[in-house]
Amino acid sequence: MSETIETAVPARSADGIGSEHYTRLLQGMAHAVAAKGYAETTIADIVREAAVSRRTFYEHFSTKTECLIALYETASRRALQAVSEAFDPVQPWHAQVEQAMTAYFDYLAQDPVLLRTLFVEILGLGMPGLVVRRRVNDEIANFIQVAINSGSAGAEDPGVHLSGQMAMTVVGGINELVLQAIEQDRAGDLRELVAPATRLVRAVAAESGR
């Protein structure tokens, strides 16, 4: 299984969530969905990829939907962690935004399997997928809002301020840029999105502060 997927869904405890079997099931889900798409993926596919028993699957998840949601949430929060770690309060806020966007797109580009899961396959879940996607997007938008408003942006430019609504606008715009790249088979070129995404954040923050 790919090293990057293992990085995205690390084991954290001996039992339950974060256990080795739990992690392997998330990895198995990612690989199975990449090979067949969510609709065609079965629990048999997942446990085969994970090299665990069906019984082990049901010790952690009730349905394949629950497993995909767990993978989505785990990988999404790892992406947010990468962004958080890229913020350097010592740097000018414009540089901070560019560094954060670079870290985010680098994280997504490192594994096309996870990229497709995060941005395409989750939509196949219908309402459960929309609910978890909204929850994750809210977390990302809140992070962006806090980072801009409490960082050096205000000190450098008192006119810079990001409302919650405009922070969500930024998240939506970035998501669409990524989806377009996936549709155009440019998943390996996500670094090209750093410049437009950075301009988007700067423009929206400046406009929102007026």
DOBAKE-888454 format. One record per residue: x, y, z of N, C-alpha, C in turn; residue in three letters. Coordinates in steps of 0.05 Angstrom, whole numbers, plus 32768, in hexadecimal, padded with zeros to 4 digits. Layout:
% DOBAKE-888454
ATOM|X|Y|Z|X|Y|Z|X|Y|Z|ALA
...
END
This chain:
% DOBAKE-888454
ATOM|8011|7FE8|8000|8000|8000|8000|8011|8019|8000|MET
ATOM|8007|802F|7FF5|8018|8046|7FF1|8020|8053|800B|SER
ATOM|8039|805C|800B|8044|8069|8023|8035|8082|802A|GLU
ATOM|802B|8091|8016|801E|80AA|801C|8003|80A5|8029|THR
ATOM|7FF5|8090|8021|7FDB|808A|802F|7FE1|8083|804C|ILE
ATOM|7FF6|8074|8050|7FFD|806D|806C|8003|8086|807C|GLU
ATOM|800F|809A|8070|8015|80B3|807D|7FFB|80C2|8083|THR
ATOM|7FE8|80C0|8071|7FCF|80CF|8075|7FBD|80C3|808A|ALA
ATOM|7FBF|80A9|808E|7FAE|809C|80A2|7FBF|808C|80B6|VAL
ATOM|7FCE|809A|80C7|7FE0|808D|80DA|7FD2|807F|80F0|PRO
ATOM|7FDD|8069|80FA|7FD3|805B|8111|7FDB|806C|812A|ALA
ATOM|7FC8|806D|813E|7FCE|807D|8155|7FC9|806F|8170|ARG
ATOM|7FBD|8057|816F|7FB8|8049|8188|7FB7|802B|8183|SER
ATOM|7FB6|801C|8198|7FB8|7FFF|8196|7F9D|7FF3|818E|ALA
ATOM|7F87|8000|8195|7F6C|7FF5|8190|7F5A|800B|8184|ASP
ATOM|7F45|8001|8177|7F30|8013|816D|7F3B|8027|8158|GLY
ATOM|7F30|803F|8158|7F38|8053|8145|7F56|8059|8148|ILE
ATOM|7F64|8058|8132|7F80|805C|8133|7F90|8043|8135|GLY
ATOM|7F83|802C|8138|7F92|8012|813A|7F9D|800B|811F|SER
ATOM|7FAE|7FF7|811F|7FBA|7FEE|8106|7FA5|7FE4|80F2|GLU
ATOM|7F92|7FD5|80FC|7F7D|7FCB|80EA|7F6B|7FE1|80E0|HIS
ATOM|7F65|7FF4|80F1|7F55|800B|80E8|7F64|801A|80D2|TYR
ATOM|7F7D|801F|80D6|7F8D|802D|80C2|7F8E|801D|80A8|THR
ATOM|7F92|8003|80AA|7F94|7FF3|8092|7F79|7FF2|8083|ARG
ATOM|7F63|7FF4|8092|7F49|7FF5|8085|7F45|800F|8075|LEU
ATOM|7F4E|8025|8081|7F4D|803E|8072|7F5E|803E|8059|LEU
ATOM|7F76|8032|805C|7F87|802F|8044|7F7A|801D|8030|GLN
ATOM|7F6E|8007|8039|7F60|7FF5|8027|7F49|8002|8018|GLY
ATOM|7F3A|8013|8027|7F24|8021|801A|7F2F|8034|8004|MET
ATOM|7F44|8042|800A|7F50|8055|7FF7|7F58|8046|7FDD|ALA
ATOM|7F65|8030|7FE0|7F6F|8021|7FC9|7F58|8014|7FB9|HIS
ATOM|7F44|8009|7FC8|7F2D|7FFD|7FBA|7F1D|8012|7FAA|ALA
ATOM|7F19|8029|7FB6|7F0A|803E|7FA9|7F19|8049|7F91|VAL
ATOM|7F34|804A|7F94|7F44|8054|7F7D|7F42|8040|7F66|ALA
ATOM|7F40|8027|7F6C|7F40|8012|7F56|7F24|800F|7F49|ALA
ATOM|7F0F|8012|7F59|7EF4|800B|7F4F|7EE0|8022|7F51|LYS
ATOM|7EE6|8037|7F60|7ED2|804B|7F66|7EC2|8043|7F7E|GLY
ATOM|7EB6|8056|7F8C|7EA8|804F|7FA5|7E90|803D|7FA0|TYR
ATOM|7E80|8043|7F8B|7E68|8035|7F86|7E6D|8017|7F82|ALA
ATOM|7E83|8010|7F74|7E89|7FF4|7F6E|7E99|7FE6|7F84|GLU
ATOM|7EA3|7FF5|7F97|7EB4|7FEA|7FAC|7EA2|7FDB|7FC0|THR
ATOM|7EAB|7FC3|7FC7|7E9D|7FB3|7FDB|7EAE|7FB0|7FF4|THR
ATOM|7EA1|7FA7|8009|7EB0|7FA2|8022|7EC5|7F8D|801D|ILE
ATOM|7EBF|7F79|800C|7ED3|7F65|8005|7EEB|7F71|7FF9|ALA
ATOM|7EE7|7F85|7FE8|7EFE|7F93|7FDC|7F0F|7FA1|7FF1|ASP
ATOM|7F01|7FAE|8003|7F0F|7FBD|8018|7F20|7FAB|802A|ILE
ATOM|7F14|7F95|8033|7F23|7F83|8045|7F3A|7F75|8036|VAL
ATOM|7F36|7F70|801C|7F4C|7F63|800D|7F63|7F76|800B|ARG
ATOM|7F5E|7F90|8004|7F73|7FA4|8002|7F81|7FA8|801D|GLU
ATOM|7F71|7FA7|8033|7F7B|7FAC|804E|7F89|7F93|805A|ALA
ATOM|7F84|7F7C|804D|7F8F|7F62|8058|7F86|7F5D|8074|ALA
ATOM|7F6B|7F61|8078|7F5F|7F5B|8092|7F45|7F4B|808C|VAL
ATOM|7F38|7F41|80A0|7F20|7F32|809D|7F07|7F44|809C|SER
ATOM|7EF2|7F39|8091|7ED8|7F47|8091|7ECF|7F4D|80AE|ARG
ATOM|7ED4|7F3A|80BF|7ECD|7F3E|80DC|7EDC|7F57|80E7|ARG
ATOM|7EF5|7F5A|80DF|7F05|7F71|80E9|7EF8|7F8B|80DE|THR
ATOM|7EEF|7F8A|80C5|7EE2|7FA2|80BA|7ECB|7FAB|80CC|PHE
ATOM|7EB9|7F97|80D2|7EA1|7F9E|80E2|7EA7|7FA4|80FF|TYR
ATOM|7EBF|7F9F|8108|7EC7|7FA8|8123|7ECC|7FC6|8123|GLU
ATOM|7ED1|7FD1|810C|7ED7|7FEE|810A|7EC2|7FFE|80FC|HIS
ATOM|7EB5|7FF2|80E8|7EA1|8001|80D8|7E88|7FF1|80D4|PHE
ATOM|7E72|7FFE|80D2|7E58|7FF1|80CC|7E54|7FED|80AF|SER
ATOM|7E5D|8001|809F|7E59|8001|8082|7E71|800C|8074|THR
ATOM|7E72|8008|805A|7E88|8013|804A|7E86|8032|8049|LYS
ATOM|7E6E|803C|804B|7E6B|8059|804D|7E79|8065|8065|THR
ATOM|7E75|8058|807C|7E82|8061|8094|7EA0|8060|8092|GLU
ATOM|7EAB|804C|8084|7EC8|8049|8080|7ED2|8060|806E|CYS
ATOM|7EC4|8066|8058|7ECD|807B|8046|7ECC|8096|8055|LEU
ATOM|7EB8|809B|8065|7EB6|80B4|8073|7ECD|80B6|8087|ILE
ATOM|7ED4|80A0|8094|7EEB|80A1|80A6|7F05|80A7|8097|ALA
ATOM|7F09|809C|8080|7F20|80A2|806F|7F20|80BF|8067|LEU
ATOM|7F0A|80C9|805F|7F07|80E5|8057|7F0E|80F8|806D|TYR
ATOM|7F03|80F3|8085|7F08|8105|809B|7F25|8104|80A4|GLU
ATOM|7F31|80EC|80A5|7F4C|80E9|80AE|7F60|80F7|809B|THR
ATOM|7F5C|80F2|8081|7F6E|80FE|806D|7F6B|811C|806B|ALA
ATOM|7F52|8125|806E|7F4D|8142|806D|7F5A|8150|8084|SER
ATOM|7F59|8144|809B|7F65|8151|80B2|7F84|8150|80B1|ARG
ATOM|7F8F|813C|80A4|7FAB|813C|809F|7FB3|8153|808C|ARG
ATOM|7FA2|8157|8078|7FA7|816D|8066|7FA7|8188|8075|ALA
ATOM|7F93|818B|8086|7F91|81A4|8096|7FA9|81A7|80A9|LEU
ATOM|7FB3|8190|80B3|7FCB|8191|80C4|7FE3|819B|80B4|GLN
ATOM|7FE5|8192|809B|7FFB|819B|808A|7FFA|81B9|8085|ALA
ATOM|7FE2|81C3|8081|7FDE|81E0|807E|7FE6|81EF|8097|VAL
ATOM|7FDC|81E5|80AE|7FE2|81F2|80C7|8000|81F3|80CD|SER
ATOM|800E|81DE|80C7|802B|81DD|80CC|803A|81EF|80BA|GLU
ATOM|802E|81F6|80A3|803C|8207|8090|803A|8225|8097|ALA
ATOM|8027|822C|80A8|8024|8248|80B1|803B|8250|80C3|PHE
ATOM|8048|8265|80BC|805E|8270|80CC|8058|828D|80D4|ASP
ATOM|8050|8291|80ED|8048|82AC|80F6|805D|82C1|80F3|PRO
ATOM|8076|82B8|80EF|808C|82CC|80EC|808C|82D8|80D0|VAL
ATOM|8081|82C9|80BD|8081|82D2|80A1|806A|82E6|809C|GLN
ATOM|806D|82F7|8088|8057|8309|8080|803F|82F8|8078|PRO
ATOM|8027|8302|807C|800F|82F1|8078|800C|82E8|805B|TRP
ATOM|8015|82F8|8048|8013|82EF|802C|8025|82D6|8028|HIS
ATOM|803C|82D6|8034|804E|82BF|8032|8042|82A7|8040|ALA
ATOM|8035|82AC|8057|8028|8296|8066|8013|8288|8055|GLN
ATOM|8003|8298|8047|7FEE|828C|8036|7FFA|827B|8020|VAL
ATOM|800F|8285|8013|801B|8276|7FFD|8027|825C|8008|GLU
ATOM|8034|825D|801F|8040|8245|802B|802A|8231|8032|GLN
ATOM|8014|823A|803D|7FFE|8228|8044|7FF2|821B|802C|ALA
ATOM|7FEE|822B|8016|7FE3|821F|7FFE|7FF6|820B|7FF2|MET
ATOM|800F|8210|7FF3|8023|81FE|7FE8|8022|81E3|7FF8|THR
ATOM|8021|81E5|8012|8020|81CD|8023|8006|81BD|801D|ALA
ATOM|7FF0|81CB|801A|7FD7|81BE|8015|7FD7|81AE|7FFA|TYR
ATOM|7FDF|81BC|7FE5|7FDF|81AF|7FCB|7FF5|8199|7FC9|PHE
ATOM|800B|819D|7FD7|801F|8188|7FD7|8014|816F|7FE5|ASP
ATOM|8005|8173|7FFB|7FFA|815C|8009|7FE6|814D|7FF7|TYR
ATOM|7FD5|815C|7FE9|7FC1|814F|7FD8|7FCF|8141|7FC0|LEU
ATOM|7FE3|814D|7FB5|7FF0|8142|7F9D|8000|8129|7FA2|ALA
ATOM|8008|8124|7FBB|8019|810E|7FC1|800C|80F3|7FBD|GLN
ATOM|7FF1|80F3|7FBD|7FE4|80D9|7FB9|7FCA|80DC|7FAA|ASP
ATOM|7FC9|80D6|7F90|7FB1|80D8|7F80|7F9A|80C8|7F8B|PRO
ATOM|7FA0|80B1|7F98|7F8B|80A0|7FA4|7F7B|80B0|7FB8|VAL
ATOM|7F89|80BD|7FCB|7F7B|80CD|7FDF|7F6E|80E5|7FD3|LEU
ATOM|7F7B|80F1|7FBF|7F70|8109|7FB3|7F54|8104|7FA7|LEU
ATOM|7F52|80EE|7F98|7F38|80E8|7F8C|7F23|80E1|7FA2|ARG
ATOM|7F2C|80D4|7FB7|7F19|80CD|7FCD|7F0F|80E7|7FDA|THR
ATOM|7F21|80FA|7FDF|7F1A|8112|7FED|7F07|8124|7FDD|LEU
ATOM|7F0B|8124|7FC3|7EFD|8138|7FB3|7EE7|812D|7FA0|PHE
ATOM|7EE8|8113|7F9B|7ED4|8108|7F88|7EC3|80F2|7F95|VAL
ATOM|7ED0|80DE|7F9F|7EC1|80C7|7FA9|7EAE|80CE|7FC0|GLU
ATOM|7EB7|80E1|7FD1|7EA6|80E8|7FE8|7E8B|80F2|7FDF|ILE
ATOM|7E8A|80FE|7FC7|7E70|8108|7FBC|7E5D|80F2|7FB5|LEU
ATOM|7E67|80DA|7FB1|7E56|80C3|7FAB|7E46|80B9|7FC2|GLY
ATOM|7E4B|80C3|7FDA|7E3C|80BA|7FF1|7E21|80C7|7FF5|LEU
ATOM|7E1C|80DB|7FE4|7E03|80EA|7FE8|7E03|80FB|8000|GLY
ATOM|7DED|80FD|800F|7DEB|810E|8026|7E00|8109|803C|MET
ATOM|7E06|80F0|8043|7E1C|80EC|8057|7E36|80F8|804E|PRO
ATOM|7E3C|80F6|8034|7E55|8101|802A|7E55|811F|802B|GLY
ATOM|7E3E|812B|8024|7E3C|8148|8025|7E3F|8153|8042|LEU
ATOM|7E33|8144|8055|7E35|814C|8071|7E51|814D|807B|VAL
ATOM|7E60|8137|8076|7E7C|8136|807F|7E8D|8149|8070|VAL
ATOM|7E88|814D|8056|7E97|8160|8046|7E93|817C|8051|ARG
ATOM|7E7A|8183|8058|7E74|819D|8063|7E83|81A1|807E|ARG
ATOM|7E83|818C|808E|7E90|818E|80A8|7EAE|8193|80A5|ARG
ATOM|7EBB|8184|8093|7ED7|8188|808E|7EDD|81A4|8083|VAL
ATOM|7ECC|81AC|806F|7ED0|81C6|8063|7ECD|81DD|8078|ASN
ATOM|7EBA|81D9|808B|7EB7|81EC|80A0|7ED0|81EF|80B1|ASP
ATOM|7EDD|81D8|80B6|7EF6|81D8|80C6|7F0C|81E7|80B7|GLU
ATOM|7F0E|81E2|809D|7F23|81EF|808D|7F1D|820D|808B|ILE
ATOM|7F04|8214|8087|7EFD|8231|8085|7F02|823F|809F|ALA
ATOM|7EFC|8232|80B5|7F01|823E|80CF|7F1E|8242|80D4|ASN
ATOM|7F2E|822F|80CC|7F4B|8231|80CF|7F56|8249|80BF|PHE
ATOM|7F4D|824B|80A6|7F56|8261|8095|7F4E|827C|80A1|ILE
ATOM|7F35|827E|80AA|7F2B|8297|80B6|7F3C|829F|80CE|GLN
ATOM|7F41|828C|80E0|7F50|8292|80F8|7F6D|8299|80F1|VAL
ATOM|7F79|828A|80DE|7F95|828F|80D6|7F98|82AB|80CB|ALA
ATOM|7F85|82B4|80BA|7F87|82CE|80AE|7F82|82E4|80C2|ILE
ATOM|7F6D|82E1|80D2|7F64|82F7|80E3|7F75|82FA|80FC|ASN
ATOM|7F82|82E4|8106|7F92|82E6|811E|7FAF|82E6|8119|SER
ATOM|7FB7|82E4|80FF|7FD3|82E3|80F8|7FDE|82FF|80F4|GLY
ATOM|7FF2|8301|80E3|7FFF|831B|80DF|7FF1|832C|80CB|SER
ATOM|7FDC|8321|80BE|7FCE|8330|80A9|7FC3|834A|80B4|ALA
ATOM|7FB6|8349|80CB|7FAA|8361|80D6|7FBF|8376|80DD|GLY
ATOM|7FD6|836D|80E7|7FEB|8380|80EE|7FF7|838D|80D5|ALA
ATOM|7FF9|837D|80BF|8005|8388|80A7|7FF1|8399|8097|GLU
ATOM|7FD8|8391|8098|7FC4|839E|8088|7FA9|839D|8098|ASP
ATOM|7FA2|83B3|80A6|7F8A|83B3|80B6|7F71|83AD|80A5|PRO
ATOM|7F72|83B0|808B|7F5B|83AC|807A|7F56|838E|8074|GLY
ATOM|7F69|837D|807C|7F66|8361|8076|7F56|8353|808C|VAL
ATOM|7F41|8347|8084|7F30|8338|8097|7F1F|8324|8088|HIS
ATOM|7F1C|830C|8093|7F0D|82F7|8085|7EF5|82EF|8096|LEU
ATOM|7EDD|82F2|808B|7EC5|82E9|8099|7EC2|82CB|8095|SER
ATOM|7EB1|82BE|80A6|7EAD|82A2|80A3|7EA1|829A|8088|GLY
ATOM|7E8F|82AB|807E|7E83|82A5|8064|7E97|82A7|804E|GLN
ATOM|7EA9|82BB|804F|7EBD|82BE|803A|7ED3|82A9|803C|MET
ATOM|7ED8|829F|8054|7EEB|8289|8058|7EE1|8270|804A|ALA
ATOM|7EC7|826B|804C|7EBB|8254|803E|7EBB|8258|8020|MET
ATOM|7EB9|8271|8017|7EBB|8277|7FFB|7ED7|826F|7FF0|THR
ATOM|7EEC|8275|8000|7F07|826D|7FF9|7F09|824F|7FF7|VAL
ATOM|7EFF|8241|800B|7F00|8223|800A|7EF2|8218|7FF2|VAL
ATOM|7EDA|8223|7FEB|7ECC|821A|7FD4|7EDB|821F|7FBA|GLY
ATOM|7EE8|8236|7FB8|7EF7|823C|7FA0|7F0F|822A|7F9D|GLY
ATOM|7F1D|8224|7FB3|7F34|8212|7FB2|7F2B|81F6|7FAA|ILE
ATOM|7F15|81ED|7FB6|7F0A|81D2|7FB0|7F04|81CF|7F92|ASN
ATOM|7EF9|81E4|7F86|7EF2|81E3|7F6A|7F0B|81E3|7F59|GLU
ATOM|7F20|81F1|7F61|7F39|81F0|7F52|7F45|81D3|7F52|LEU
ATOM|7F43|81C6|7F69|7F4D|81AA|7F6B|7F3C|8197|7F5A|VAL
ATOM|7F22|819A|7F5C|7F10|8189|7F4C|7F15|818C|7F2E|LEU
ATOM|7F1A|81A5|7F26|7F20|81AA|7F0A|7F3A|819C|7F02|GLN
ATOM|7F4E|819D|7F13|7F67|8190|7F0D|7F64|8172|7F0B|ALA
ATOM|7F53|8166|7F1D|7F4E|8149|7F1B|7F40|8142|7F01|ILE
ATOM|7F2C|8152|7EFA|7F1D|814D|7EE1|7F2F|814F|7EC9|GLU
ATOM|7F42|8160|7EC9|7F54|8164|7EB3|7F6D|8153|7EB5|GLN
ATOM|7F6D|8140|7EC7|7F83|812D|7ECB|7F9D|813C|7ED1|ASP
ATOM|7F9C|8151|7EE2|7FB3|8161|7EE9|7FB9|815E|7F07|ARG
ATOM|7FB2|8147|7F13|7FB5|8144|7F2F|7FD2|8146|7F38|ALA
ATOM|7FE5|8140|7F26|8001|8142|7F2D|800C|815E|7F2B|GLY
ATOM|7FFC|8171|7F22|8005|818C|7F1D|7FF7|81A0|7F30|ASP
ATOM|7FF0|8197|7F48|7FE1|81A8|7F5A|7FF1|81C0|7F64|LEU
ATOM|800B|81BF|7F62|801C|81D6|7F69|8014|81EE|7F58|ARG
ATOM|8009|81E9|7F40|8001|8200|7F2F|7FEA|820F|7F3B|GLU
ATOM|7FDC|8203|7F4E|7FC5|8210|7F5B|7FCD|8223|7F72|LEU
ATOM|7FE6|8221|7F7A|7FEF|8232|7F90|7FEB|8250|7F8B|VAL
ATOM|7FF3|8259|7F73|7FF1|8275|7F6C|7FD4|827F|7F6C|ALA
ATOM|7FC2|8272|7F5C|7FA6|827B|7F5C|7F98|8279|7F77|PRO
ATOM|7F9E|8264|7F86|7F92|8261|7FA1|7F9C|8276|7FB4|ALA
ATOM|7FB5|827D|7FB2|7FC0|8292|7FC3|7FB4|82AD|7FBC|THR
ATOM|7FB1|82B3|7FA2|7FA4|82CC|7F9A|7F87|82CD|7FA4|ARG
ATOM|7F7A|82B6|7FA3|7F5E|82B5|7FAC|7F5C|82BC|7FCA|LEU
ATOM|7F6D|82B0|7FDA|7F6C|82B6|7FF7|7F72|82D3|7FFC|VAL
ATOM|7F86|82DE|7FEF|7F8D|82FA|7FF4|7F77|830D|7FEB|ARG
ATOM|7F6B|8307|7FD3|7F56|8319|7FC9|7F3D|8318|7FDA|ALA
ATOM|7F35|8300|7FE3|7F1D|82FE|7FF3|7F22|830A|800F|VAL
ATOM|7F39|8306|801A|7F3F|8312|8034|7F3E|8331|8032|ALA
ATOM|7F4A|833C|801D|7F4A|8359|801A|7F2E|8364|8016|ALA
ATOM|7F1E|8356|8005|7F03|835E|7FFF|7EF1|835B|8017|GLU
ATOM|7EF4|8346|8026|7EE4|8341|803D|7EE8|8355|8053|SER
ATOM|7F01|8361|8054|7F07|8374|8068|7EFD|8390|8063|GLY
ATOM|7EF2|8395|804B|7EE8|83AF|8044|7ECE|83B6|8052|ARG
END
